[in-house]
Amino acid sequence: MKKYIAIALAALCAFSFTSCEKFLDYAPQGTPTVDNYFLNDDQANNAIDIVYYRLFERDGMFSRDIYWEQACANDMVWGKTRGFNPLATLTYTGNESPLLDTYNRIYSYGLSRANWIVRALLEKQEKDGLSDVEKRVLGEAYFLRAQFHLLVAYRYGTKELGVPFVAYEDVEGGYNYEIPDQLPSVTDNYAYIVSDLEKAEEILPRFESYGADDRGRAHKASAAALMAKTYAYWAMWDTSKWDKVIDCVNRLESTYGRDLVPNYPDLFAPDWEKGFWNKEYCWGIPGEGGPDGGGGGGVEVTGVMLEDKGWGKFNGWGQIKPSYDLYEELAKDNWDEDGDGVVDRNIRLRTTILEYNDEFQYFGETMHFASPQNIEAGFQCNKYMQAFAPADCIARGWVLDNSNYPVTRVMWPIVRFADALLLRAEAYLAKGNAAGATADINRIRVRSHLKPLTGNATWTDLYHERRCELAFEFAADHAFDCKRWAVSGDPEIAKLAKAELNSHPRIRKYEDRTDPESAYVIAPYEDYMSPVKVWDGNEKCLTFPYPTDEITKSMGKLQNPPSWR
């Protein structure tokens, strides 16, 4: 993995596209074309690695920008005033920098480049055939095209109006790289995405066939897992797709051997076998840690969540913190696990959140959590703290030695098997199979020593489990989970989702922020209080509007859904 990321960084300089409307502009300027590129396996690897790099880059889209969108749900608050209140209050314009930057990265750096690689390799395949490496790269290009396409489809598309997309290989004479047409419905986008993932699953190798340097590339289980998620979004508009979700997750389990790891905290360990390449891994961003300049990288949000200034030891940013609402939801599973008459905080809560006076290891020191910097929430995310524990964490390469990019060695899940199991549980509930849903939910609960459900699972159980199991991961886009449940979910889960989307998060405010044992009160998070957050169920709440500049540049070709006009 480290090897191919380093290659991608080097190739980025030698093999870069422009971000203008026609990104393959003039071949004489050095822009690659089918005739002067894909002449050997190294060129194929370089081409696809740049697409990975744009997804994996440490200060880019998944690294933190896409995560600000989660503020419209009640799981997180901001430790610093960010000026992104429209993202939290469902009043966005589409021009907020996280939305704008993510949209541009999806189309300019991801979707269009993967699209070009698919077309180029298909042309070469027809003319000269492909090597084994080029076949694998073609599968990766199909997969990454689907990944970027999905990211824009569910966040911008509606049943009445899809998002811009064209498969370059489908255009007779070659696509001219203009802004593609919007598809009639987002369900048409989902059909393209599934088609790409089916091709990817057919072509890609199994994960187990990759050597150490290639781990992190997409594989057959990645395609099946992302397909399950695509079908779940599609089921918003076509409930027959729940059957497909079940089929995909069954295949993950029976064909590809995906399963839960026995110990929940291991999922977030800075250990290659324990925390990265385990049975639960389906698809994610493998963070290397450090050293900077030597292939180091990862997901910056792990340091963004760290206490601002890191208690004087490391430059944490303190920008994304747990709400009291999330703590309260996780605490519903507390029980007297060891039978000593004292109710214990459950392992999933302890793994997910640090609260005042919690003991943790940090740069070799035993510390007790308190949060003296910036806006107080009373909590910090704990899922990504293991890398900071040893005194020599930087020397080990677990933490990047450049705190301006506070990344750590951790697997950032995009889809892990627990997520897939909960999608199957949701599908079972939608189809009236409460027993099947109960079995899947209980597998996850038992893994974390939580009391199993004794009766049939309900939609309330499903809501609780997805929210708690996947908190602070992009494995669950919890904000959009709430949106889709509010629009098309069973009345029971729709009520829960609407309540969350219509309320402001709460925090703990301590009398003495330097004293972990001081008194506190539960209070609304003030930075979100104006304007009032209102979920009214229309498309303005469900989707993001396109950036104004993109609409202007399209000269009317790109349109928002009717409620945004």
Phi, psi and omega per residue, in radians:
M1 nan -0.821 -3.138
K2 -1.054 -0.666 -3.105
K3 -1.100 -0.836 -3.031
Y4 -1.337 -0.469 3.023
I5 -1.160 -0.710 3.109
A6 -1.091 -0.711 3.080
I7 -1.052 -0.746 -3.122
A8 -1.098 -0.689 3.127
L9 -1.108 -0.720 3.114
A10 -1.194 -0.734 -3.103
A11 -1.182 -0.465 -3.109
L12 -1.001 -0.619 3.133
C13 -1.294 -0.660 -3.055
A14 -1.503 -0.345 -2.987
F15 -2.368 1.216 -3.047
S16 -2.027 2.472 3.054
F17 -1.700 2.729 3.000
T18 -1.413 2.840 -3.132
S19 -1.742 0.221 3.130
C20 -1.322 3.120 -3.041
E21 -1.055 -0.699 3.092
K22 -1.867 1.635 -2.992
F23 -1.332 -0.353 2.950
L24 -1.704 1.543 -2.929
D25 -1.571 -1.299 -3.081
Y26 -2.258 2.040 3.132
A27 -0.994 -0.659 3.130
P28 -1.040 -0.351 3.116
Q29 -1.439 0.018 3.086
G30 1.787 0.064 3.112
T31 -1.240 2.330 -3.067
P32 -1.198 2.514 3.024
T33 -2.277 3.023 3.129
V34 -1.043 -0.546 -3.063
D35 -1.351 -0.524 -3.077
N36 -2.007 0.214 3.071
Y37 -2.370 2.979 -3.054
F38 1.009 0.742 3.077
L39 -1.578 -0.241 3.130
N40 -2.744 3.049 -3.076
D41 -1.149 -0.622 3.141
D42 -1.077 -0.701 3.123
Q43 -1.150 -0.678 3.097
A44 -1.092 -0.779 3.118
N45 -1.089 -0.774 -3.135
N46 -1.059 -0.734 -3.102
A47 -1.076 -0.809 -3.087
I48 -1.329 -0.542 -3.125
D49 -1.142 -0.524 3.080
I50 -1.156 -0.612 3.107
V51 -1.175 -0.744 3.030
Y52 -1.018 -0.781 -3.080
Y53 -1.007 -0.703 -3.137
R54 -1.192 -0.430 3.048
L55 -1.440 -0.618 -2.990
F56 -1.657 -0.193 -2.965
E57 -0.952 2.506 -2.890
R58 -1.256 -0.394 3.136
D59 -2.077 0.481 -3.050
G60 -1.956 -2.505 -2.888
M61 -1.015 -1.131 -3.134
F62 -1.275 -0.338 -3.068
S63 -1.112 -0.663 3.018
R64 -2.810 -0.551 -2.965
D65 -1.028 -0.776 -3.065
I66 -1.228 -0.318 -3.067
Y67 -1.365 -0.375 3.117
W68 -1.082 -0.437 -3.134
E69 -1.077 -0.378 -3.083
Q70 -1.221 -0.169 -3.053
A71 -1.170 -0.291 3.139
C72 -1.348 -0.240 2.936
A73 -1.591 -3.122 -2.996
N74 -1.896 0.417 -3.112
D75 -1.556 -0.407 -3.031
M76 -2.333 2.694 2.977
V77 -2.303 2.946 -3.129
W78 -1.743 2.298 3.101
G79 -1.376 -0.209 3.044
K80 -2.373 2.587 3.059
T81 -1.182 2.156 -3.010
R82 -1.885 -0.267 -3.051
G83 1.353 0.244 3.139
F84 -1.849 0.423 -3.080
N85 -0.912 -0.592 3.095
P86 -1.009 -0.490 3.091
L87 -1.228 -0.527 -3.124
A88 -1.477 -0.437 -3.011
T89 -1.900 0.185 3.088
L90 1.086 0.580 3.141
T91 -2.140 0.530 -3.031
Y92 -1.154 2.717 3.096
T93 -1.862 -0.260 -3.032
G94 1.625 -0.207 -3.096
N95 -1.742 -0.044 3.064
E96 -1.019 2.424 -2.986
S97 -0.986 -0.693 3.098
P98 -1.087 -0.711 3.129
L99 -1.190 -0.810 -3.092
L100 -1.105 -0.835 -3.109
D101 -1.129 -0.718 3.137
T102 -1.145 -0.760 3.124
Y103 -1.030 -0.806 -3.128
N104 -1.146 -0.684 3.115
R105 -1.115 -0.711 -3.113
I106 -1.036 -0.868 -3.039
Y107 -1.439 -0.840 -3.022
S108 -1.339 -0.704 -3.016
Y109 -1.746 -0.403 -3.026
G110 -1.960 -1.210 -2.999
L111 -1.081 -0.811 -3.084
S112 -1.167 -0.645 -3.121
R113 -1.252 -0.746 3.073
A114 -1.104 -0.676 3.114
N115 -1.044 -0.767 3.132
W116 -1.121 -0.713 -3.140
I117 -1.135 -0.733 3.103
V118 -1.007 -0.880 -3.100
R119 -1.084 -0.786 -3.103
A120 -1.080 -0.769 -3.111
L121 -1.261 -0.602 3.075
L122 -1.138 -0.660 3.088
E123 -1.151 -0.733 3.122
K124 -1.163 -0.678 3.132
Q125 -1.042 -0.735 -3.137
E126 -1.200 -0.582 -3.060
K127 -1.507 -0.864 -2.984
D128 -2.185 -0.154 -2.998
G129 1.445 2.905 -3.095
L130 -2.099 2.554 2.983
S131 -1.278 2.977 3.114
D132 -1.065 -0.691 3.128
V133 -1.139 -0.753 -3.132
E134 -1.150 -0.599 3.066
K135 -1.106 -0.759 3.099
R136 -1.082 -0.746 3.135
V137 -1.096 -0.664 3.077
L138 -1.058 -0.755 3.079
G139 -1.082 -0.705 3.106
E140 -1.143 -0.664 3.138
A141 -1.155 -0.734 3.046
Y142 -1.022 -0.781 -3.103
F143 -1.115 -0.843 -3.081
L144 -1.216 -0.567 3.032
R145 -1.074 -0.726 3.104
A146 -1.146 -0.715 -3.138
Q147 -1.066 -0.866 3.126
F148 -1.163 -0.690 3.136
H149 -1.080 -0.756 3.133
L150 -1.085 -0.705 -3.091
L151 -1.052 -0.633 3.130
V152 -1.511 -0.541 -3.036
A153 -1.123 -0.923 -3.032
Y154 -1.316 -0.352 -3.111
R155 -1.580 -0.320 -3.108
Y156 -2.166 -0.313 -3.026
G157 -1.647 2.674 3.048
T158 -2.263 3.007 3.120
K159 -1.081 -0.535 -3.075
E160 -1.539 -0.258 -3.100
L161 -2.752 2.088 3.142
G162 -1.468 -2.952 -3.124
V163 -1.890 2.814 -3.104
P164 -1.107 2.296 3.050
F165 -2.894 2.450 2.915
V166 -2.543 2.395 3.006
A167 -1.433 2.032 -3.015
Y168 -0.980 -0.609 -3.085
E169 -1.224 -0.251 -3.120
D170 -1.502 -0.145 -3.054
V171 -1.642 2.054 -3.124
E172 -1.111 2.270 -3.119
G173 1.515 -0.091 3.129
G174 1.696 2.408 -3.118
Y175 -1.285 2.473 -3.088
N176 -1.608 0.155 3.017
Y177 1.140 0.443 2.974
E178 -1.414 2.981 3.096
I179 -1.047 2.156 -3.106
P180 -1.264 2.788 3.093
D181 -1.219 2.617 2.958
Q182 -1.284 2.436 3.100
L183 -1.355 2.726 -3.058
P184 -1.013 -0.625 -3.104
S185 -2.539 2.649 3.071
V186 -1.094 -0.388 3.067
T187 -1.136 -0.501 3.038
D188 -1.187 -0.673 3.047
N189 -1.072 -0.789 -3.136
Y190 -1.070 -0.618 3.112
A191 -1.108 -0.733 3.072
Y192 -1.104 -0.761 -3.109
I193 -1.069 -0.812 3.126
V194 -1.085 -0.723 3.117
S195 -1.032 -0.764 3.105
D196 -1.111 -0.715 -3.121
L197 -1.212 -0.599 3.067
E198 -1.115 -0.727 3.100
K199 -1.165 -0.708 3.123
A200 -1.088 -0.786 -3.128
E201 -1.081 -0.627 3.134
E202 -1.200 -0.685 -3.008
I203 -1.537 -0.699 -3.000
L204 -1.133 2.652 3.028
P205 -1.335 2.904 2.968
R206 -1.256 2.689 -3.130
F207 -0.986 -0.692 -3.028
E208 -1.129 -0.296 -3.113
S209 -1.485 -0.166 -3.132
Y210 -1.369 2.447 2.958
G211 -1.356 3.036 -3.056
A212 -1.019 -0.646 -3.085
D213 -1.254 -0.332 -3.081
D214 -1.870 -0.020 3.058
R215 -1.097 2.372 -3.029
G216 1.982 -0.342 3.024
R217 -1.269 2.734 3.079
A218 -1.109 2.629 -3.128
H219 -2.504 -3.117 -3.036
K220 -1.029 -0.758 -3.135
A221 -1.160 -0.561 3.069
S222 -1.035 -0.776 -3.116
A223 -1.148 -0.751 3.134
A224 -1.129 -0.674 -3.124
A225 -1.197 -0.785 3.131
L226 -1.182 -0.520 3.077
M227 -1.151 -0.717 3.093
A228 -1.026 -0.738 3.134
K229 -1.167 -0.710 3.118
T230 -1.059 -0.789 3.134
Y231 -1.124 -0.577 3.106
A232 -1.135 -0.716 3.067
Y233 -1.168 -0.692 3.131
W234 -1.087 -0.596 -3.118
A235 -1.131 -0.271 3.005
M236 -0.955 -0.631 -3.006
W237 -1.948 -0.205 -3.114
D238 -2.618 1.711 -3.021
T239 -1.161 -0.240 3.097
S240 -1.146 -0.320 -3.104
K241 -1.289 -0.208 3.059
W242 -1.073 -0.563 3.072
D243 -1.058 -0.668 3.139
K244 -1.187 -0.627 3.066
V245 -1.025 -0.821 -3.134
I246 -1.062 -0.764 3.131
D247 -1.041 -0.780 -3.114
C248 -1.111 -0.780 -3.104
V249 -1.221 -0.638 3.046
N250 -1.018 -0.708 -3.128
R251 -1.195 -0.697 3.073
L252 -0.957 -0.713 -3.056
E253 -1.388 -0.897 -2.990
S254 -1.447 -0.643 -3.075
T255 -1.592 -0.676 -3.018
Y256 -1.894 0.046 3.001
G257 1.168 0.429 3.102
R258 -1.303 2.529 -3.071
D259 -2.791 3.046 3.061
L260 -1.447 2.495 2.986
V261 -1.325 2.617 -3.061
P262 -1.139 -0.564 -2.984
N263 -2.054 1.954 -3.035
Y264 -0.942 -0.812 -3.116
P265 -1.075 -0.397 -3.127
D266 -1.077 -0.428 -3.130
L267 -1.051 -0.399 -3.028
F268 -2.022 0.348 -3.113
A269 -1.458 2.554 3.114
P270 -1.460 0.840 -3.064
D271 -2.202 2.260 -3.002
W272 -1.038 -0.797 -3.080
E273 -1.458 -0.750 -3.086
K274 -1.248 -0.845 -3.006
G275 -1.708 -0.208 -3.031
F276 -2.009 -1.234 -2.910
W277 -1.708 1.017 -3.124
N278 -1.833 3.136 -3.075
K279 -1.169 -0.398 -3.099
E280 -1.414 -0.354 -3.133
Y281 -1.142 2.200 2.992
C282 -2.057 -0.888 -3.123
W283 -2.829 2.286 -3.131
G284 -2.948 -3.074 -3.133
I285 -1.891 1.915 -3.104
P286 -1.436 1.889 3.125
G287 -1.376 2.314 -3.105
E288 -1.479 -0.527 -2.978
G289 1.551 -2.144 -3.082
G290 -2.182 -3.059 0.075
P291 -1.509 2.744 3.113
D292 -1.138 2.434 -3.126
G293 1.442 -0.092 -3.140
G294 -2.108 0.594 -3.130
G295 1.644 0.002 -3.114
G296 -1.178 2.648 3.122
G297 3.068 -2.991 -3.139
G298 2.602 -2.763 -3.092
V299 -1.753 2.019 -3.034
E300 -1.146 -0.403 -3.069
V301 -1.077 -0.394 3.110
T302 -1.129 -0.604 3.046
G303 -1.486 -0.476 3.054
V304 -1.078 -0.565 -3.137
M305 -1.409 -0.264 -3.134
L306 -1.242 2.577 3.097
E307 -0.807 2.335 -3.139
D308 -0.949 2.234 -3.116
K309 1.206 0.052 2.960
G310 0.920 0.693 3.133
W311 0.936 0.593 3.055
G312 1.448 0.054 -3.078
K313 -1.922 -0.394 -3.071
F314 -2.810 2.621 -3.029
N315 -1.450 1.246 2.939
G316 -1.197 2.777 -3.047
W317 -1.839 -0.365 3.038
G318 1.094 0.548 -2.973
Q319 -1.729 -0.404 -3.085
I320 -2.218 2.068 -3.040
K321 -2.310 2.685 3.103
P322 -1.204 2.577 3.032
S323 -1.541 2.861 3.008
Y324 -1.138 -0.541 3.139
D325 -1.039 -0.760 3.122
L326 -1.185 -0.752 3.093
Y327 -0.986 -0.792 -3.125
E328 -1.072 -0.712 3.133
E329 -1.160 -0.774 3.110
L330 -1.113 -0.638 -3.081
A331 -1.236 -0.213 3.081
K332 -1.070 -0.351 -3.124
D333 -1.633 0.063 3.120
N334 -1.126 2.471 3.103
W335 -2.839 2.949 -3.135
D336 -1.404 1.430 -3.024
E337 -1.159 -0.681 -3.064
D338 -1.683 0.043 3.032
G339 1.282 0.396 -3.119
D340 -1.652 0.158 3.126
G341 1.499 0.019 -3.141
V342 -1.983 2.241 3.100
V343 -1.250 2.194 -3.085
D344 -1.783 2.535 2.964
R345 -1.198 2.320 -3.035
N346 -1.271 2.802 -3.030
I347 -1.134 -0.556 3.140
R348 -1.211 -0.670 3.063
L349 -1.148 -0.815 -3.115
R350 -1.097 -0.637 3.132
T351 -1.240 -0.562 -3.005
T352 -1.527 -0.642 -2.963
I353 -2.332 2.352 2.875
L354 -1.626 2.249 2.997
E355 -2.032 2.899 -3.050
Y356 -0.916 2.347 3.116
N357 1.406 -0.016 3.037
D358 -1.113 2.401 3.097
E359 -1.516 2.372 3.077
F360 -2.640 2.792 3.139
Q361 -1.690 2.351 -3.063
Y362 -2.601 1.993 -3.089
F363 0.878 0.731 3.077
G364 1.424 0.030 -3.098
E365 -1.949 2.450 3.007
T366 -1.442 2.092 -3.081
M367 -2.140 2.828 3.041
H368 -2.091 2.185 -2.931
F369 -1.164 2.291 2.875
A370 -2.610 2.794 -2.991
S371 -2.248 1.540 -3.049
P372 -1.457 -0.148 -2.989
Q373 -1.747 2.533 2.914
N374 0.984 -2.662 -3.113
I375 -1.266 2.311 -3.069
E376 -1.520 2.476 2.969
A377 -2.081 -0.460 -3.099
G378 1.661 -0.081 -3.080
F379 -2.520 2.879 2.970
Q380 -2.459 2.572 3.024
C381 -1.126 2.354 -3.095
N382 -1.938 -0.134 -3.021
K383 -1.063 -0.507 -2.985
Y384 -1.983 0.475 -3.071
M385 -1.650 -0.213 -3.042
Q386 -1.059 -0.597 -3.110
A387 -1.133 -0.465 -3.112
F388 -1.438 -0.063 -2.953
A389 -1.186 -0.897 -3.026
P390 -1.337 2.687 -3.133
A391 -1.069 -0.559 -3.101
D392 -1.776 0.560 -3.050
C393 -1.060 -0.563 3.103
I394 -1.301 -0.756 3.110
A395 -1.075 -0.598 3.104
R396 -1.236 -0.287 -3.055
G397 1.496 0.214 3.137
W398 -1.371 -0.432 -3.133
V399 -2.254 2.336 -3.133
L400 -1.103 2.410 -3.092
D401 -1.492 0.519 3.049
N402 -2.409 1.741 -3.003
S403 -1.308 -0.047 2.948
N404 -1.235 -0.336 3.020
Y405 -2.192 1.410 -2.967
P406 -1.350 1.267 -3.137
V407 -1.817 2.728 -3.113
T408 -2.303 2.940 3.063
R409 -1.423 1.871 -3.132
V410 -2.834 2.609 3.013
M411 -1.507 2.072 3.112
W412 -1.626 1.880 -3.008
P413 -1.295 2.294 2.925
I414 -1.720 -0.734 2.922
V415 -2.488 2.123 2.946
R416 -2.058 2.923 -2.950
F417 -1.099 -0.558 3.097
A418 -1.081 -0.680 3.065
D419 -1.046 -0.819 3.141
A420 -1.091 -0.717 3.101
L421 -1.048 -0.715 -3.134
L422 -1.243 -0.530 3.013
L423 -1.158 -0.667 3.092
R424 -1.186 -0.682 3.084
A425 -1.055 -0.711 3.104
E426 -1.106 -0.728 3.112
A427 -1.093 -0.738 3.106
Y428 -1.056 -0.765 3.118
L429 -1.082 -0.734 -3.136
A430 -1.098 -0.498 -3.130
K431 -1.673 0.076 3.094
G432 1.456 0.257 -3.141
N433 -1.765 1.319 -3.097
A434 -1.143 -0.546 -3.137
A435 -1.139 -0.741 3.097
G436 -1.092 -0.737 3.113
A437 -1.098 -0.725 3.139
T438 -1.062 -0.755 -3.126
A439 -1.087 -0.763 -3.127
D440 -1.196 -0.747 3.127
I441 -1.118 -0.717 -3.114
N442 -1.186 -0.531 3.055
R443 -1.020 -0.725 -3.126
I444 -1.253 -0.711 -3.125
R445 -1.183 -0.767 -3.116
V446 -1.118 -0.635 3.111
R447 -0.986 -0.617 -3.118
S448 -1.749 0.346 3.082
H449 1.037 0.562 3.054
L450 -1.627 2.673 3.131
K451 -1.098 2.227 3.095
P452 -1.209 2.699 3.048
L453 -1.140 2.359 -3.123
T454 -1.679 -0.408 3.056
G455 -1.926 -3.012 3.106
N456 -1.170 2.453 3.118
A457 -1.088 2.551 3.093
T458 -2.023 3.020 3.060
W459 -1.135 -0.526 3.060
T460 -1.118 -0.694 3.081
D461 -1.097 -0.728 -3.134
L462 -1.126 -0.776 3.097
Y463 -1.016 -0.842 -3.125
H464 -1.071 -0.775 -3.015
E465 -1.215 -0.761 3.117
R466 -1.140 -0.712 -3.108
R467 -1.122 -0.716 -3.045
C468 -1.479 -0.749 -3.084
E469 -1.128 -0.649 -2.952
L470 -1.943 0.288 -3.097
A471 -1.016 2.412 3.116
F472 1.062 0.504 2.968
E473 -2.176 2.659 3.002
F474 -1.500 0.013 2.992
A475 -0.955 -0.548 2.996
A476 -2.130 2.037 2.944
D477 -1.390 1.478 -2.995
H478 -1.078 -0.638 3.131
A479 -1.048 -0.784 -3.131
F480 -1.327 -0.527 2.982
D481 -0.915 -0.833 -3.139
C482 -1.095 -0.705 -3.138
K483 -1.119 -0.812 -3.099
R484 -1.204 -0.620 3.088
W485 -1.160 -0.686 -3.130
A486 -1.130 -0.552 -3.083
V487 -1.514 -0.792 -2.946
S488 -2.294 0.113 -3.093
G489 -1.410 2.955 3.003
D490 -0.961 2.556 -3.100
P491 -0.916 -0.566 -3.120
E492 -1.140 -0.842 -3.121
I493 -1.370 -0.506 3.079
A494 -1.077 -0.676 3.128
K495 -1.107 -0.750 3.122
L496 -1.129 -0.753 -3.112
A497 -1.156 -0.767 -3.139
K498 -1.128 -0.662 3.107
A499 -1.067 -0.710 3.129
E500 -1.204 -0.739 -3.114
L501 -1.240 -0.297 -3.116
N502 -1.779 0.104 -3.090
S503 -2.228 2.827 3.095
H504 -1.674 2.561 3.106
P505 -1.195 2.746 3.108
R506 -1.987 2.772 -3.138
I507 -2.325 2.959 2.957
R508 -1.729 2.248 3.095
K509 -1.985 2.123 -3.058
Y510 -1.704 2.532 3.104
E511 -1.102 -0.746 3.133
D512 -2.200 1.837 -3.012
R513 -1.242 -0.230 3.088
T514 -1.625 -0.123 -3.090
D515 -1.902 1.889 -3.099
P516 -1.069 -0.307 -3.086
E517 -1.833 0.184 -3.111
S518 -1.300 2.892 -3.130
A519 -1.286 2.759 3.138
Y520 -2.503 2.889 3.000
V521 -2.260 2.696 3.034
I522 -1.597 2.210 -3.040
A523 -2.478 2.719 3.039
P524 -1.131 2.614 3.070
Y525 -1.371 1.938 -2.928
E526 -1.177 -0.536 -3.062
D527 -1.112 -0.340 -3.118
Y528 -1.679 0.007 -2.876
M529 -1.330 -0.279 3.134
S530 -2.390 2.202 -0.042
P531 -1.349 2.959 -3.141
V532 -1.191 2.363 3.109
K533 -1.376 2.213 -3.111
V534 -2.352 2.132 2.987
W535 -1.709 2.010 3.137
D536 -1.955 0.080 3.016
G537 1.464 -0.036 -3.127
N538 -1.554 3.117 -3.049
E539 -1.140 -0.386 3.109
K540 -1.114 -0.502 3.094
C541 -1.539 -0.578 -3.026
L542 -1.295 -0.693 -3.037
T543 -2.123 2.905 2.987
F544 -1.595 2.570 2.985
P545 -1.387 2.687 3.114
Y546 -1.232 2.640 3.063
P547 -1.009 2.438 -3.087
T548 -0.997 -0.740 -3.120
D549 -1.076 -0.634 -3.135
E550 -1.181 -0.672 3.096
I551 -1.146 -0.742 -3.134
T552 -1.115 -0.803 -3.118
K553 -1.118 -0.502 -3.110
S554 -1.326 -0.210 -3.126
M555 0.942 0.806 3.046
G556 1.618 -0.112 -3.113
K557 -1.283 -0.558 3.138
L558 -1.750 2.207 -3.110
Q559 -2.288 2.529 2.994
N560 -1.349 2.812 2.991
P561 -0.989 2.737 -3.027
P562 -0.916 -0.651 -3.074
S563 -1.206 -0.262 3.118
W564 -1.627 -0.152 -3.037
R565 -1.487 nan nan
